Amino acid sequence: MKNNQPKVSIIAPSYNSEQFISLTIDSVISQSHKDWEMIIVDDCSTDNTTIIVENYIKKYPEFSIELIKNNSNLGPALTRNRAIEKAKGRFIAFLDTDDLWKHNKLEVQLRFMKENNYKFTCSYFSQIDENNNFIKDVTDIPSKISYNNLLTANKVGCLTAIYDTEYFGKVLMDNIKKRQDFALWLKLLKKIDYVYCTPEILAEYRVRNNSVSSNKFKLVKYHWFIYKDIEKLGVLKSFVLTIVYIYKTLNSKL
């Protein structure tokens, strides 16, 4: 509900999301934890995405839903950064506008963080298709993941991640086309030992046919760039880590 200092700021980038964004917003409105703000930053959609969001804002004035429109197409990283910069909440959470949260997502995960004094967490999640049909549960996520663990396999689903700005401050994403979330997790894990996984399925990730991230082999070049140019791990280590990524992709059940 409306609050000058909400506990959670939900970072929600949108681009041509008219098919799914209503379900995404509904999953936030239905949260059992009500102390949140949802910042939707639209990256120059050409469909009815912004009209749908504006209608929600009018229909539900009691909730803190804000729409920001980019003047030009900035891409997902800079679009998310605009929302992070605007955020007023202690906790930063991420939710793309085609994904969904379980109704108790924030309540369960925030309690997990508070009880254990964790500053950066994720959770299990499910995969669904474009017609909302269940694909599979993703529960093969370690209870804790270090920087070195994450380098070889990104197990943190963006739609499940929450970090505490009282500990980290506001940490922004690097401006790369894909895997900017992976680069952000690595940045956070340079400041803390582990990201901890809430051992419950708290979200639903939508696998879309036209998504670049739906083909893991297309993402190899982004991993190479992150290893070599952002993390500055050197050519040899970057090459080895990229080979490990390819190997794990070939043997992945996801």
C-alpha positions in Angstrom: 0.0 0.0 0.0 1.0 3.6 -0.3 4.0 4.4 1.8 6.7 7.1 1.6 9.3 4.5 2.5 8.2 1.1 1.3 10.1 -1.9 2.6 10.5 -3.5 -0.9 11.1 -1.8 -4.3 10.1 -4.1 -7.2 12.2 -3.4 -10.3 10.0 -4.2 -13.4 11.3 -3.4 -16.9 8.8 -3.7 -19.7 8.9 -3.9 -23.4 5.9 -5.0 -25.5 4.5 -6.9 -22.6 0.8 -6.5 -23.2 0.2 -10.2 -23.4 1.5 -10.9 -19.9 1.9 -7.7 -17.9 -1.6 -7.9 -16.3 -0.8 -11.3 -14.8 2.6 -9.9 -13.5 1.0 -6.9 -11.8 -1.8 -9.1 -10.4 0.8 -11.4 -8.8 2.3 -8.4 -7.1 -1.0 -6.9 -5.9 -1.9 -10.3 -4.4 1.2 -10.4 -2.3 0.5 -11.3 1.4 3.3 -8.8 2.3 1.8 -5.4 1.3 4.7 -3.0 2.1 6.1 -2.5 -1.5 6.3 -0.2 -4.4 6.4 -1.5 -8.0 8.4 0.6 -10.4 7.7 -0.3 -14.0 10.0 1.3 -16.5 8.8 0.9 -20.1 11.5 0.8 -22.8 9.5 2.3 -25.7 6.9 -0.4 -26.2 5.0 -0.2 -29.4 2.0 -2.2 -28.1 -0.6 -1.4 -25.4 1.8 -2.1 -22.4 1.8 1.4 -21.0 -2.0 1.8 -21.4 -2.5 -1.4 -19.4 -0.2 -0.1 -16.7 -1.9 3.3 -16.6 -5.2 1.6 -16.2 -3.9 -0.4 -13.2 -2.6 2.8 -11.6 -6.1 4.4 -12.0 -7.9 1.2 -10.8 -5.7 0.6 -7.8 -4.7 4.0 -6.3 -4.1 2.3 -2.9 -1.1 0.5 -4.3 2.3 2.1 -5.1 2.6 1.3 -8.8 4.6 3.8 -10.8 5.2 4.0 -14.5 8.3 5.5 -16.0 8.6 5.8 -19.8 12.0 5.9 -21.5 12.4 8.5 -24.2 14.5 6.2 -26.3 15.2 2.4 -26.2 17.8 1.9 -23.5 17.9 -1.9 -23.2 17.2 -4.0 -20.1 20.2 -3.0 -18.0 19.8 0.7 -18.2 16.0 0.4 -17.9 16.3 -1.6 -14.7 18.9 1.0 -13.4 16.3 3.8 -13.9 14.0 1.9 -11.5 16.8 1.1 -9.0 17.8 4.8 -8.9 14.2 5.8 -8.3 13.6 3.1 -5.6 12.8 4.1 -2.0 12.7 0.7 -0.4 15.3 -1.0 1.8 15.1 -4.2 -0.3 15.5 -4.3 -4.1 13.6 -7.2 -5.8 13.4 -8.0 -9.5 10.4 -9.1 -11.6 10.3 -9.0 -15.4 6.9 -8.2 -16.8 6.2 -11.6 -18.2 7.1 -13.5 -15.0 5.0 -14.2 -11.9 5.4 -14.4 -8.1 3.6 -16.7 -5.8 1.3 -14.8 -3.4 3.6 -15.3 -0.4 6.9 -14.7 -2.2 7.9 -11.5 -0.4 6.6 -12.6 3.0 8.5 -15.9 2.9 11.7 -14.5 1.5 11.9 -11.5 3.7 11.3 -13.6 6.8 14.1 -15.9 5.6 16.4 -12.9 5.3 15.4 -11.4 8.7 15.6 -14.6 10.7 19.1 -15.5 9.3 20.4 -11.9 8.8 21.0 -12.6 5.1 21.6 -9.6 2.8 21.2 -11.3 -0.6 18.9 -14.2 -1.4 17.1 -16.0 -4.1 14.6 -18.9 -4.2 13.5 -22.0 -6.1 11.1 -21.3 -9.0 9.0 -23.0 -11.6 9.1 -22.7 -15.4 5.9 -22.0 -17.4 5.3 -21.6 -21.1 3.6 -18.7 -23.0 0.2 -20.3 -22.3 0.8 -20.5 -18.5 1.3 -24.3 -18.7 3.7 -25.8 -16.2 7.0 -27.0 -17.6 9.1 -27.9 -14.6 10.3 -26.9 -11.1 13.8 -25.6 -10.7 15.0 -26.7 -7.3 18.6 -27.8 -8.0 19.9 -24.6 -6.4 22.5 -24.8 -3.6 21.5 -23.5 -0.2 24.4 -21.0 -0.6 26.4 -19.8 -3.5 29.8 -18.0 -3.4 31.4 -15.8 -6.0 33.5 -18.7 -7.3 30.5 -21.0 -7.4 28.5 -18.5 -9.4 31.2 -18.1 -12.0 30.7 -21.6 -13.2 26.9 -21.7 -13.1 24.4 -18.9 -12.6 21.8 -20.5 -10.4 20.2 -17.2 -9.3 16.9 -16.6 -11.1 16.5 -12.8 -11.6 12.8 -13.0 -10.7 13.7 -14.5 -7.3 16.6 -12.2 -6.3 16.4 -9.7 -3.4 19.3 -7.6 -2.0 19.4 -5.3 1.0 20.4 -1.7 0.2 21.2 -1.0 3.9 24.2 -3.4 3.4 25.1 -2.9 -0.3 23.7 0.5 -1.1 22.0 0.7 -4.5 24.0 -1.5 -6.9 23.3 -1.0 -10.6 23.6 -3.3 -13.6 26.3 -3.1 -16.2 25.1 -2.0 -19.6 25.2 -5.3 -21.5 22.5 -6.7 -23.7 22.1 -10.1 -21.9 23.3 -11.6 -18.6 23.3 -8.2 -16.9 21.7 -9.9 -13.9 24.5 -12.5 -13.7 27.1 -9.6 -13.7 25.1 -7.9 -10.9 25.1 -11.0 -8.8 28.9 -11.3 -9.2 29.3 -7.6 -8.2 27.2 -8.2 -5.0 29.2 -11.4 -4.2 32.4 -9.4 -4.1 31.0 -7.6 -1.0 29.5 -10.6 0.8 30.4 -14.3 1.1 27.2 -15.9 -0.2 23.8 -15.5 -1.8 21.4 -17.8 0.1 18.6 -19.7 -1.5 15.1 -19.7 0.1 14.2 -23.4 -0.2 10.7 -22.8 -1.5 9.2 -22.3 -5.0 8.2 -18.7 -4.9 8.0 -17.6 -8.5 7.2 -18.7 -12.1 9.6 -17.9 -14.9 8.1 -17.7 -18.4 10.0 -19.5 -21.1 9.3 -17.6 -24.3 10.0 -18.9 -27.8 11.4 -15.6 -29.1 13.7 -15.0 -26.1 17.5 -14.9 -26.6 17.9 -16.4 -23.2 15.8 -19.4 -24.3 18.9 -20.6 -26.2 21.8 -20.9 -23.8 24.4 -21.2 -26.6 23.6 -17.8 -27.9 24.6 -16.5 -24.4 28.2 -17.8 -24.6 29.6 -14.5 -25.9 28.0 -12.6 -23.0 29.6 -14.9 -20.5 33.0 -14.4 -22.2 32.6 -10.7 -22.0 31.6 -10.7 -18.4 34.6 -13.0 -17.4 37.1 -11.1 -19.5 36.0 -7.5 -19.6 33.8 -6.9 -16.5 35.4 -9.3 -14.0 38.8 -9.0 -15.6 39.8 -12.6 -15.0 42.3 -12.8 -17.8 42.1 -14.5 -21.1 43.0 -18.0 -19.9 40.7 -18.1 -16.9 37.9 -16.5 -19.0 38.4 -19.2 -21.7 38.3 -22.0 -19.1 35.2 -20.6 -17.5 33.5 -20.3 -20.8 34.3 -23.9 -21.7 32.9 -24.9 -18.3 29.7 -22.9 -19.1 29.3 -24.7 -22.4 29.9 -28.1 -20.8 27.3 -27.5 -18.1 24.9 -26.2 -20.7 25.3 -29.4 -22.7 24.6 -31.5 -19.5 22.0 -29.2 -18.0 18.4 -30.4 -17.3 17.1 -26.9 -17.6 
